[in-house]
Amino acid sequence: MKFSTNTRYGLRAITYIAKQDSICSIAKISEAEQISYTYLEKIISKLVKVNLLKVKHGVKGGYVLSKDPKDITVEDVVEALERNNFPAPCVNKQYKCPRRNICLTKSIWKKIDESISSVLKNLSIKDLISS
C-alpha cells in the first residue's frame, strides 16, 4: 500500500508540532520540514477540521495538538488525509466494487487491510516522537 504525499507530510507536520513546546505556525513547520507552505496549509486545514489540531489566533498564533500525543494514533491522521484511498478499494465500504461478492482476491486484501489497520491503530504520535 502506498500512502499519499498528504499523509506523509501530515504525519511529518503533526510529529513536528508534537515535539515543540510552543505554538507552531505553518511557516515554521514548512521551513523545518521542507514542505510547500500552500500544500501544508491544506493539510493542516484538514487536520483542524477533524479536531487533531487546534488553531491559536493572534500575532503569535499557529497550531497545537488538540489532545495528548499518546491519544492521537497514526490511524487518525491516515483516516483524516486518505479518506477514500484507505483501506484497499475491495474492502472499503465506500467504494462500490461491482465484483465485491465474487472477487477471488478479496480475502487477501482484507487480511492486508486488517494488518495495516492494526499497526496504525496501535502506533501513537507519542510513539513516533519517542523513537
C-alpha positions in Angstrom: 0.0 0.0 0.0 1.2 3.5 -0.8 0.2 6.4 1.3 -0.3 9.8 -0.4 2.0 12.7 0.0 -0.8 14.3 2.0 -0.5 11.6 4.6 3.3 11.5 4.7 3.5 15.3 5.0 0.6 15.3 7.5 2.5 12.9 9.8 5.7 14.9 9.5 3.8 18.1 10.4 1.9 16.6 13.3 5.0 15.0 14.8 6.9 18.3 14.4 4.1 20.1 16.3 4.1 17.4 19.0 7.8 17.8 19.6 7.5 21.6 20.1 6.9 23.3 23.4 5.1 26.2 21.8 2.6 27.1 19.1 3.8 26.3 15.6 3.0 28.5 12.6 2.6 26.9 9.1 5.7 28.9 8.0 7.8 27.4 10.8 6.6 23.9 10.0 7.0 24.4 6.3 10.6 25.6 6.7 11.6 22.9 9.2 10.1 20.1 7.3 10.8 21.5 3.8 7.1 21.2 2.7 5.5 23.8 0.5 3.6 26.4 2.5 0.5 26.3 0.4 0.4 22.5 0.3 0.9 22.3 4.0 -1.8 24.8 4.6 -4.3 22.5 3.0 -3.1 19.5 5.1 -3.2 21.5 8.3 -6.8 22.6 7.5 -7.9 19.0 7.2 -6.3 18.1 10.5 -8.0 21.0 12.2 -11.3 20.0 10.6 -11.1 16.5 12.2 -10.0 18.0 15.5 -6.5 16.7 15.6 -5.1 20.2 15.7 -6.3 23.4 17.4 -5.9 26.9 16.0 -4.4 29.6 18.3 -5.2 33.0 16.9 -3.3 36.2 17.3 0.1 37.7 16.4 2.0 34.7 17.6 -0.7 32.3 16.6 -0.4 28.9 15.0 -1.3 25.3 15.7 -1.1 22.9 18.6 -2.3 19.3 19.1 -5.9 19.1 20.2 -5.0 16.3 22.6 -2.1 14.5 24.2 0.2 12.8 21.6 -0.4 9.4 23.2 -4.1 9.9 22.3 -3.6 10.6 18.6 -2.9 7.5 16.5 -1.3 7.2 13.1 -4.6 5.8 12.0 -6.3 9.1 13.0 -4.0 11.0 10.7 -4.3 8.5 7.8 -8.1 8.5 8.0 -8.2 12.3 8.0 -5.9 12.6 5.0 -6.6 9.5 2.9 -10.3 9.2 3.1 -11.3 7.1 0.0 -7.9 5.6 -0.6 -7.8 3.6 2.6 -8.5 0.7 3.1 -8.0 -1.1 -0.3 -11.0 -0.5 -2.6 -12.4 -4.0 -2.5 -12.7 -3.9 1.3 -13.6 -0.2 1.6 -17.3 0.0 2.1 -17.4 3.5 0.4 -16.1 2.0 -2.8 -18.7 0.3 -4.9 -16.9 -2.6 -6.5 -19.2 -4.5 -8.9 -17.2 -7.7 -8.3 -17.1 -7.4 -4.5 -19.2 -10.6 -4.0 -17.3 -12.7 -6.5 -13.8 -11.4 -6.1 -11.3 -14.2 -5.6 -8.6 -11.9 -4.2 -10.8 -10.1 -1.7 -9.7 -12.3 1.3 -6.0 -11.4 0.8 -6.8 -7.7 0.6 -8.9 -8.0 3.7 -6.0 -9.6 5.6 -3.6 -7.0 4.4 -6.0 -4.2 5.4 -6.5 -5.7 8.9 -2.8 -6.0 9.4 -2.2 -2.4 8.3 -5.1 -1.1 10.4 -3.7 -2.9 13.5 -0.3 -1.2 13.1 -1.8 2.2 12.5 -4.3 1.9 15.5 -1.5 0.8 17.9 1.0 3.5 16.9 0.6 6.9 18.5 2.2 10.2 17.7 3.9 9.9 21.1 5.4 6.6 19.9 6.7 8.4 16.7 8.3 11.3 18.6 9.8 9.0 21.3 11.6 6.7 18.8 
